Amino acid sequence: MGKRTWKKRPYLPYIAPAMIIMTVLTVFPTLFLYAISMTDYQLGWELSRVKFVGLENYLRLFAGGDPDFWNAVYISLLFMAVTTAVEMVLGFFIGKLLCETEFKLKPLVFAVLIIPIVMTPSIAGNIWKLMLNSEYGIINYFLGLAGLERVAWLDADRAFFSVVLADIWQWTPFVALISYAGLCSLPADQYEAAKIDGGNGIQLFCYITLPSLRPLIFLTMIFRTIDSLKIYDMPFVLTQGGPGNSTEFLSLHIYRLANAQNGLIGRAAANAIILMAISTVVSKVLTHCQRKEESQ
């Protein structure tokens, strides 16, 4: 039976090492996460002290036992919606503009667009933290030159907006480059035929461009929604989740429970499972919408 399986699937010896590594690095830690989320384990405890509590950690969350949990879920979903929407629209517009315009400095524009993408979020966060500083930040410096008042960008009222702005700056080029590649790959004969039939720019965009790029748009949207849901580096460097809990995203809430609040590993693991479930549901919904559109 084993030899027959190898003969039917000759590719297995080549992918088996990668499958084993992925199993060790993903499946086992995930199973451990599920198990530890059903205990009262705290950092530094001996295993003999750990008690199985079942779904108590999850019931605590949904019953309001952790008042910061729902705020973290709310601002995480709001951040995901705002950043994804702005990045998709703005990135697509930039990609379309680059595809339809030819100029000598175009390679330089591509180089500039790549810089934020290859920059690690922690470094980008430090750069924005300096730029947004209320005393010596360059943004307030230019506001002063324009005769405007200085703004406390990282206070409780504006910190969320500042993190949104930094994320949009870093990941809009990613959407722009993918959109540019997709737009430039579209065949020109469809547009020429539509123009001959009297189609205008809006009709060309709605009936040719969007349907042709729909799979690419959905794939990019899935990437950005999942990345924005689990964002950690940027807000941690910029605000450390504050002031208060105004930027305490679910990932930062998990960190606070596990490291900065008596090492509540069991409760933090339950929060991590919830974050993973939200990410899975969002990706499934987007994938379902994509398949539904393709079947029509």
N, C-alpha and C positions, 0 to 999 in steps of 0.2 A: 504493500500500500504506500509505503514511504517512497520507494523508487518510482512508482507510478506518478505520485504527486510531483516529484522533481522533474519527471519527463514532461508532464503536462504544463508545468510552470518553470521553464528554464531560467527565467529571470530572478527566481527566488534567491539563489546564492549571491546575487549582486546587491539585492536590496535588504537581505537579512541583517547584515551588520548595522545598517542605518535604523532598521525597525527595532532591533534590540536596544540600541542606544536611546532611541526616542521613548521606548517603553520604560527604561530605567529612569530617564530624566523627566518624564511626564506622568505616566500611568501610576507608578508607585508613589510619587509625592502627592498626587491628587487623591489617591486612596487614603494615604496617611492624613491628608487635610480633612477628608470626610470623617475619619475616625476621631481625630483630635477635637473636631468641632462638637462632638457629643460627649465631651468630658469637661471637668472643671480645672483642667491642667493650667498651672501658672508657671512662669519662667523660673527655673531653678528647683522645682519640685522633684522629688524622687518618684519613680513610677508607682511605688507602693502606696503613695499618698493620693494618687489620682483616682477620682471616682467617675463612673459612667453616669451621666445625667440625661441621656437620651436627647430629646428635642428641646430641652429647657433653654439652651442658649438661643435657639431660633424663636421660641415662644416669647422669650424676654424681649427680643427685638420688636416683634409685631404687637406685643402688648404694651409697648411704651416704656419698658424698663430701661431702655437706653435712649434718652431724649435727643441725643445728638445724631442718632442713626438716620432718622427720617430727614433731618436737615441735610445730612451728607448725601443721601439718595437724591433729594430734590435738586441740590446744586450740581450734582454730577450729571443728572439727566438734562438739566437746563444748559450746562456747559456743553454737553454733547450736541444738543440741538442747535445752539447758537453757533458754535465754532464750525460744525459740519456744514450747516446751511451757508454761512458766509464764505467758507473756504471753497465749497463746491461752486457757488455762483461766481465769486471773484476769480478763482483759479481757471474756470472754464472761459471766462471773458478774456483773461490774459492769454490763455492758450490760443483762443480764436484770433485775437489781435496779432499774436506772433505768427500764426499760420498764414494770415492774409496780408501781412506787411513784410516787405523786404527792405533792409537798410544795412549799411556797412557794419554797424556796431552790434549786430544781432548775436554773434558769438559771445560778445562781452555780456550781453543781457542774460544769456544762458548760464554763463559762469557765475553771475551775481545771483541768479535764482537757485543755483545748486548750493551756495554757501550756507544758507539757513538749514537745508535738509541734512547736510553732512555734519553739522554742528550738533554736539550732544546737548540734550535738553538742559542739563545742569549748567553748562557753560552759557547757553543762551539765556537761562534764567538769571545768572550773575550779570550778564551784560544789560539785561532789561532792568535789573535791580538798581544798577548804577544810573542808567538813563532816567529811571522814574523817581530817583531820590528827590525828595522835596526841597533839599537845601542846595545841593550842587549837581543835580541831574541836568543833562543836556536839554531835555524836553522843557523843563521849567526855565532854563536859560533862554531858549528861543521864545517862550511865552513872555518872559520879561522884556526881550528886545521888541516884541510886538506890542508892549504896553499893557499886557494882561497880567492878572494876578497869578502867583504861584499856586499850584494844585498839589494837594497831598494824595498822590496817586495810590499809595498803599494803605490808606486808612480804611476803616470798616465799610464805608459807603462806596469806595471805588476799587478796592482790592480785587474783587471778582472781575470787574471790567478790565483791569490791568492784566490779569492772567489770560483772559480771553484774547486781548490784543496781542500779547506775546505769542500765544499759540497760533493765532491767525497769521502772524508774521512768519513763523517758522514753517508752517505746513501748507500755506496757500501755494508756494512754488511747486510743491509735490503734485498737487492737483493740476497746476498749470502745465507742467511738463508732460504729464500723462495725457491731458486733454490735447495738448499740441501734437503729440505723437498720433493720437487717434484721429484728429482732424486732418492731419497731413496724409494719412493713409486712405482716406475716402476717395473713391474714383471720381474723376472730374466729369466723366461722360453723363452721370446722373444729373449733375447740376446744369450741364449744357442742354440736355434734353428738356429739363424742367423750365429753363429760361426761354427756350424756343416755344414752349407751350404757354408762355405768359406768366410763369410763376414769379412772385416778388421775393424779396429777401426774407420776410417773415415766413412765407410759405415754404421756402427752401429749408429754413431752419427747423420748422415744425414737422415737415413731412419727409425730410431726407436726413438732415444732420442728427437730430435727436433720436429717431428710430435706429439709425445705423450705429450710434455710439451708446445706446442704452445699456448693453452688457458691460461696457467699460465704465460707464457712469456708476452703475450699481456696484461694481467691484471696488471702485475707488471710494464710494460712499461707505461700504462695509469696512474697508481699511480705516477710514477716518473715524467712524463711529466707535469702533472697538478701541482704537488708540486713545480717543478722547475720553472714553469711559474709564479707562484704567490709568489715566494720567497721574503721575506722581512727582517726577523730577522737577518740572517747571514750578508748580505751586509750592513745593517744599522749599526750593531755593528762594523764591520770591517772597513768600509770606509765612512759611511754616504752618499753614492752615489758618492763620489769623488775618486780621485782628479778631479776637473772639473765635468764632467758628465760621466766619463769613466765606472762607475759602477752604474749609476742611472737607475736601472731596472724600468719597468713600475709601479710596486708597490711603489717604492720609489718616482717616479715622481708624482704619485697620492698623496702621503703623502706631498710632497713639495708644491703642488698646494693647498691642503686643509689646511695645518697647517703652513708651513714656508714661504708662499708667499701670504700674505694678505687674507688668508682664502677664496680662490676662490672655494667654495663648488660646484657650478654648473658645472664648467669646470672639477673639479676633478671627479665628478660623471660621466661625459661623458667618461673620461679616464677609470674609473672603469668598465663601460659598455663595452668598447672596450676590456679590459682585459678579462672580462667574456666571450665575444663573441669568442675571440681567443682560450680560454681554451675549450669552447664548441666545436668549429670546430675541434681542434686537437683531442679531445676525440672521436668525431663522426667519424673522419677519421680512427683512430686506431680501433674503434669498427667495422666499416664497413670492414676493412681489415681482422679482425679476423673472422667475419661471412663469408666473401668470401672464406677464406682459409678452414673453416669448411665445406662449401657446396661443395667443390671440391672433 
